[in-house]
């Protein structure tokens, strides 16, 4: 599930990030939300979390460009990791998901928006650094998950 999110968002999820997202998902009672099922679990999980800190995370070229060009306090440095610009402070860079849209096709192509925002700590205001629509093929995730589960059970028979 995390690999699906990493590929879709262009963000490499650290263990600490995954832990923070799991805490949010649990605190928001995401596991009891009836609309989340095995078909839409990765995006349902992401959607039910709060904004996450991007400092130190590795990002893809699109996000690197957007952050470096549009952020006041952050840039993407060596190894495509989000770092603070020299001699800046008072802001944090966070990402979150919103604007879930149901797909019109029968294969369940839903979409949500990934939003990167810079929070100005002193005023508690934010500026959108970038936003991108992320499409999700629920059948692909379901079939991939079911195949991995079949292979796991097969391995258990012989190991």
C-alpha positions as CSV (number, residue, x, y, z in Angstrom):
1,X,0.0,0.0,0.0
2,X,2.8,2.4,0.9
3,X,4.6,1.7,-2.4
4,X,1.4,2.6,-4.3
5,X,1.3,5.9,-2.5
6,X,4.9,6.6,-3.0
7,X,4.6,6.0,-6.7
8,X,1.5,8.1,-7.0
9,X,2.6,11.0,-4.9
10,X,6.3,11.2,-5.9
11,X,7.3,11.2,-2.2
12,X,9.5,8.5,-0.6
13,X,7.8,7.7,2.7
14,X,10.2,7.4,5.7
15,X,9.4,5.0,8.5
16,X,8.6,8.0,10.7
17,X,6.2,9.4,8.1
18,X,4.4,6.0,7.8
19,X,4.1,5.9,11.6
20,X,2.7,9.4,11.8
21,X,0.2,8.6,9.1
22,X,-0.9,5.4,10.9
23,X,-1.4,7.3,14.1
24,X,-3.6,9.9,12.3
25,X,-5.5,7.1,10.6
26,X,-6.2,5.5,13.9
27,X,-7.0,8.7,15.7
28,X,-9.5,9.7,12.9
29,X,-11.1,6.2,13.2
30,X,-10.3,5.6,9.5
31,X,-10.6,1.8,10.1
32,X,-14.3,2.3,10.9
33,X,-15.0,4.5,7.9
34,X,-17.5,2.5,5.8
35,X,-16.4,4.0,2.5
36,X,-12.8,2.6,2.8
37,X,-12.5,-0.9,1.5
38,X,-9.8,-3.2,-0.1
39,X,-10.3,-1.5,-3.5
40,X,-9.5,2.0,-2.3
41,X,-7.4,1.4,0.8
42,X,-4.2,3.3,-0.2
43,X,-6.1,6.5,-1.0
44,X,-8.7,6.0,1.7
45,X,-5.8,5.7,4.2
46,X,-4.0,8.8,2.8
47,X,-7.2,10.8,2.8
48,X,-7.9,10.1,6.5
49,X,-4.6,11.5,7.7
50,X,-3.6,15.0,8.7
51,X,-1.0,17.2,7.0
52,X,2.5,15.6,7.2
53,X,5.9,17.3,7.5
54,X,8.0,17.1,4.3
55,X,11.4,18.1,5.9
56,X,14.0,15.5,5.0
57,X,11.7,13.5,2.6
58,X,12.9,12.5,-0.9
59,X,10.7,13.8,-3.7
60,X,10.4,13.4,-7.4
61,X,11.5,15.9,-10.0
62,X,8.1,17.6,-10.3
63,X,7.8,18.3,-6.6
64,X,11.5,19.2,-6.3
65,X,11.0,21.9,-9.0
66,X,7.8,23.2,-7.5
67,X,9.2,23.4,-3.9
68,X,12.4,25.0,-5.0
69,X,10.6,27.6,-7.1
70,X,7.6,28.4,-4.9
71,X,8.7,27.9,-1.3
72,X,10.0,30.8,0.8
73,X,11.8,28.6,3.4
74,X,12.5,25.3,1.7
75,X,14.3,23.8,-1.4
76,X,15.2,20.4,-2.6
77,X,18.9,19.7,-2.1
78,X,21.3,16.9,-2.6
79,X,19.7,13.5,-3.3
80,X,16.3,15.2,-3.9
81,X,15.6,15.7,-0.2
82,X,13.6,18.6,1.2
83,X,15.8,20.9,3.2
84,X,15.5,24.4,4.7
85,X,16.9,27.3,2.7
86,X,19.9,28.9,4.3
87,X,19.1,31.6,6.8
88,X,15.4,31.0,6.8
89,X,13.1,30.0,9.7
90,X,9.5,30.4,10.8
91,X,7.9,28.1,8.3
92,X,7.1,24.4,7.9
93,X,6.4,22.5,4.7
94,X,3.6,20.0,4.8
95,X,1.6,17.8,2.4
96,X,-2.0,16.6,2.6
97,X,-4.8,15.1,0.5
98,X,-8.1,16.6,-0.4
99,X,-10.8,16.9,-3.0
100,X,-11.7,13.3,-3.6
101,X,-13.4,12.8,-6.9
102,X,-15.2,9.6,-8.1
103,X,-14.2,8.3,-11.5
104,X,-16.6,7.9,-14.3
105,X,-15.3,4.7,-15.7
106,X,-16.3,1.2,-14.5
107,X,-12.7,0.4,-13.4
108,X,-12.8,2.7,-10.4
109,X,-10.4,5.4,-11.5
110,X,-10.9,7.8,-8.6
111,X,-8.7,10.8,-7.9
112,X,-7.6,13.0,-5.1
113,X,-5.4,16.1,-4.9
114,X,-1.9,16.1,-3.3
115,X,-1.4,19.6,-1.9
116,X,2.0,20.9,-0.6
117,X,1.6,23.9,1.6
118,X,4.0,26.2,3.5
119,X,2.8,27.1,6.9
120,X,3.9,30.4,8.4
121,X,4.3,29.6,12.1
122,X,3.9,33.1,13.5
123,X,0.6,33.9,11.7
124,X,-0.7,30.3,11.3
125,X,-1.4,31.1,7.7
126,X,-0.5,28.9,4.8
127,X,0.5,29.3,1.1
128,X,-0.1,26.6,-1.4
129,X,3.3,25.6,-3.0
130,X,1.8,23.2,-5.5
131,X,-1.0,20.8,-6.0
132,X,-1.4,17.8,-8.3
133,X,-4.2,15.4,-9.1
134,X,-3.5,11.8,-8.4
135,X,-5.5,9.1,-10.1
136,X,-6.0,5.7,-8.6
137,X,-7.0,2.5,-10.4
138,X,-8.8,0.5,-7.6
139,X,-9.0,-2.7,-9.7
140,X,-5.2,-2.7,-10.2
141,X,-4.6,-2.3,-6.4
142,X,-7.1,-5.0,-5.5
143,X,-5.7,-7.5,-8.1
144,X,-2.1,-6.8,-7.0
145,X,-3.0,-7.2,-3.3
146,X,-4.9,-10.5,-4.0
147,X,-2.0,-11.9,-6.0
148,X,0.5,-11.1,-3.3
149,X,-1.7,-12.7,-0.7
150,X,-2.1,-15.9,-2.9
151,X,1.7,-16.1,-3.3
152,X,2.2,-15.5,0.5
153,X,-0.2,-18.4,1.3
154,X,1.5,-20.6,-1.3
155,X,4.9,-19.9,0.3
156,X,3.6,-20.8,3.7
157,X,2.7,-24.3,2.4
158,X,6.3,-25.0,1.6
159,X,8.3,-23.0,4.2
